[in-house]
């Protein structure tokens, strides 16, 4: 099994390391690699789109045709996970910030996202979530977005007040927080198990 971490920006190495650890814990063989090469992305069995700055990531993945490969992989049923800015890019609908910055979304999930829903960098925080299929989980939010609305075909996995912070639509997983910044591998194990 091959898992690609899109290396446009953000916590790329952290995702690579935690996926390796999760594979080990599950007793599974697999190769995890950081890439911005569309051929590598096409060969992957699963794809992770890390956090960072959504406008920049969007420009880079569209410039390199990586965006097309992510979409193709998703339509083929391969698991795709977006964390923080990655979650914004998975959405079909963005807020006025997304429109103002002309961020091109991948449109893989029937969700509406709000950039920086919890405030700027200095408003970063930890929160205990009860994530469906995972349980109690301490999540790290950094300039985090939120899902403000989801269609009925989207499974809401966790919320903070009225904001959805974890959601799944078939083989696509969107998280407002940064699971790669913890020692807890359960989210990455959950993602690996989505690979058929």
C-alpha positions in Angstrom: 0.0 0.0 0.0 1.2 3.5 -1.0 0.2 6.6 0.9 1.0 10.0 -0.6 1.3 13.2 1.5 1.0 16.2 -0.8 4.0 18.3 0.0 2.8 21.7 -1.2 3.1 23.2 2.3 2.4 22.5 5.9 3.1 19.6 8.3 4.1 17.2 5.6 6.9 15.4 7.5 4.7 15.1 10.6 2.0 13.3 8.5 4.6 11.0 6.9 6.0 10.0 10.4 2.6 9.4 12.1 1.4 7.3 9.1 4.5 5.2 9.4 3.8 4.7 13.1 0.1 3.9 12.4 1.0 1.3 9.8 3.4 -0.3 12.3 0.8 -0.4 15.0 -1.7 -2.0 12.6 1.0 -4.5 11.5 0.6 -3.4 7.9 3.3 -3.1 5.2 3.2 0.2 3.4 5.2 3.0 1.8 4.5 6.6 2.9 6.0 9.4 0.8 5.8 13.2 0.4 5.3 14.3 -3.2 4.2 17.1 -5.5 4.6 14.8 -8.5 1.3 13.9 -10.3 2.7 10.5 -11.4 3.4 9.6 -7.7 -0.1 10.8 -6.7 -1.7 8.6 -9.4 0.1 5.5 -8.1 -0.9 6.1 -4.5 -3.6 4.1 -2.8 -4.5 7.0 -0.5 -3.8 10.7 -0.3 -3.3 13.2 2.5 -3.7 16.9 2.0 -2.0 18.7 5.0 -2.7 22.0 6.5 -0.9 25.3 5.6 -2.3 28.2 3.7 -5.2 27.1 1.5 -4.8 29.7 -1.3 -1.1 28.8 -1.7 -1.7 25.0 -1.6 -4.6 25.4 -4.1 -2.3 27.4 -6.6 0.5 24.8 -6.3 -1.6 21.7 -6.7 -3.4 23.2 -9.7 -0.2 24.4 -11.3 1.3 20.9 -11.1 -1.9 19.0 -12.2 -1.8 17.3 -8.8 -5.3 18.6 -8.2 -6.6 16.5 -11.1 -4.9 13.4 -9.8 -6.4 13.9 -6.3 -9.9 14.3 -7.9 -9.4 11.2 -10.1 -8.2 9.2 -7.1 -11.2 10.2 -5.1 -13.6 9.3 -7.9 -11.9 5.9 -8.1 -12.8 5.4 -4.4 -9.3 5.9 -3.0 -9.3 7.5 0.5 -8.4 11.2 0.6 -7.9 13.0 3.9 -7.6 16.8 4.3 -6.5 18.4 7.5 -7.0 22.1 8.4 -6.3 23.9 5.0 -6.6 20.5 3.3 -10.2 20.2 4.6 -11.0 23.6 3.1 -9.8 22.4 -0.3 -12.0 19.3 -0.2 -15.1 21.4 0.0 -17.6 22.2 -2.7 -18.4 25.6 -1.1 -16.3 28.2 0.6 -17.0 31.4 2.5 -16.4 35.0 1.4 -12.7 34.6 2.3 -12.3 31.7 -0.1 -14.1 33.7 -2.9 -12.0 36.8 -2.2 -8.7 34.9 -2.4 -10.0 33.1 -5.5 -9.0 29.7 -3.9 -9.9 26.9 -6.3 -11.6 24.1 -4.3 -11.4 20.5 -5.3 -15.2 20.1 -4.7 -15.0 16.5 -3.4 -17.4 17.0 -0.4 -20.9 18.4 -0.1 -19.8 20.8 2.6 -19.6 24.6 3.2 -16.4 25.7 4.9 -15.4 28.9 6.8 -11.7 29.8 6.8 -10.2 30.8 10.2 -13.5 30.0 11.9 -11.9 29.9 15.3 -9.7 33.0 14.8 -6.1 33.7 13.9 -2.9 32.0 14.9 -2.9 33.4 18.4 -6.4 31.9 19.0 -5.0 28.4 18.5 -6.2 25.9 21.1 -6.6 22.2 22.1 -10.1 20.7 22.6 -11.4 17.3 23.7 -13.6 15.9 21.0 -15.8 12.8 20.9 -15.1 11.5 17.4 -17.5 8.9 16.0 -15.6 5.7 15.4 -12.6 6.9 17.4 -13.8 8.1 20.8 -12.3 10.8 23.1 -9.6 12.6 21.3 -7.5 15.7 22.1 -7.4 17.8 19.0 -5.1 20.7 18.1 -6.6 23.6 16.2 -4.3 26.2 14.6 -6.0 29.0 12.6 -8.6 26.3 12.0 -11.4 26.3 9.5 -14.8 24.8 10.3 -17.6 23.1 8.3 -20.6 25.3 8.7 -23.1 23.2 6.7 -23.1 19.7 5.2 -25.6 17.8 3.0 -27.3 14.7 4.4 -24.8 12.4 2.5 -22.0 13.7 4.7 -21.4 11.9 8.0 -20.7 14.3 10.8 -18.0 12.7 13.1 -17.4 15.5 15.6 -18.6 19.0 16.4 -17.6 22.0 18.6 -20.8 23.9 19.4 -22.5 24.5 16.0 -19.3 23.9 14.0 -18.5 20.6 12.4 -14.8 19.8 12.8 -14.7 16.2 11.5 -16.7 14.8 8.6 -16.7 12.0 6.1 -18.3 11.5 2.7 -17.7 8.0 1.4 -13.9 7.8 1.0 -13.2 11.5 1.8 -12.3 12.7 5.3 -12.2 16.4 6.3 -10.7 17.5 9.7 -10.5 21.1 10.9 -7.7 20.2 13.3 -4.1 18.8 13.0 -3.9 15.1 14.0 -0.3 14.9 12.8 0.8 17.1 15.7 -0.2 14.6 18.4 1.3 11.2 19.4 -2.2 9.7 18.9 -2.3 7.6 15.8 -6.0 6.7 15.9 -7.1 9.1 13.2 -4.4 7.9 10.8 -5.2 4.3 11.6 -8.9 5.0 10.9 -7.8 6.5 7.5 -5.5 3.6 6.7 -8.4 1.2 7.4 -10.4 3.1 4.7 -8.0 1.7 2.1 -9.7 -1.3 0.5 
